């Protein structure tokens, strides 16, 4: 859970920026968007397989050997 402590002499906009950075770093927004709607297990599996294939294609284009 992201939380910040705001000092009395700190500018509010600066504190909000700090909070946004912390939330982005922890991946809270990304996780929320991912869980916003139900996704069937088969859809999750297909998405992961597609991402893996894309990663392999990218590696093969660079000429790196697969280990």
BELFENBEL-V211567 format. One record per residue. N is the residue number from 0. RES is the residue in one small letter. PHI is phi in radians with two decimals (* if undefined). NEAR is the number of other ideal C-beta (glycine too) atoms within 12 Angstrom. Layout:
N_RES_PHI_NEAR / N_RES_PHI_NEAR
This chain:
0_x_*_8 / 1_x_-1.50_17 / 2_x_-2.64_12 / 3_x_-2.26_18 / 4_x_-1.90_11 / 5_x_-1.69_16 / 6_x_-1.32_11 / 7_x_-1.12_8 / 8_x_-1.69_8 / 9_x_-1.52_15 / 10_x_-1.24_12 / 11_x_-1.09_14 / 12_x_-1.07_11 / 13_x_-1.16_15 / 14_x_-1.15_19 / 15_x_-1.11_15 / 16_x_-1.06_16 / 17_x_-1.07_21 / 18_x_-1.11_23 / 19_x_-1.06_17 / 20_x_-1.08_16 / 21_x_-1.14_19 / 22_x_-1.11_20 / 23_x_-1.15_16 / 24_x_-1.11_13 / 25_x_-1.37_16 / 26_x_1.34_14 / 27_x_-1.18_19 / 28_x_-1.13_18 / 29_x_-1.06_13 / 30_x_-1.13_13 / 31_x_-1.08_13 / 32_x_-1.13_11 / 33_x_-1.19_14 / 34_x_-1.69_13 / 35_x_-1.08_10 / 36_x_-2.16_9 / 37_x_-1.21_9 / 38_x_-2.17_15 / 39_x_-1.11_10 / 40_x_-1.00_10 / 41_x_-1.16_10 / 42_x_-1.18_13 / 43_x_-1.08_15 / 44_x_-1.08_13 / 45_x_-1.08_14 / 46_x_-1.12_16 / 47_x_-1.15_15 / 48_x_-1.10_14 / 49_x_-1.11_14 / 50_x_-1.14_14 / 51_x_-1.13_15 / 52_x_-1.07_14 / 53_x_-1.08_14 / 54_x_-1.13_16 / 55_x_-1.12_17 / 56_x_-1.10_14 / 57_x_-1.12_14 / 58_x_-1.12_15 / 59_x_-1.19_13 / 60_x_-1.21_10 / 61_x_-1.33_11 / 62_x_1.51_8 / 63_x_-1.43_12 / 64_x_-1.28_8 / 65_x_-1.45_12 / 66_x_-1.99_5
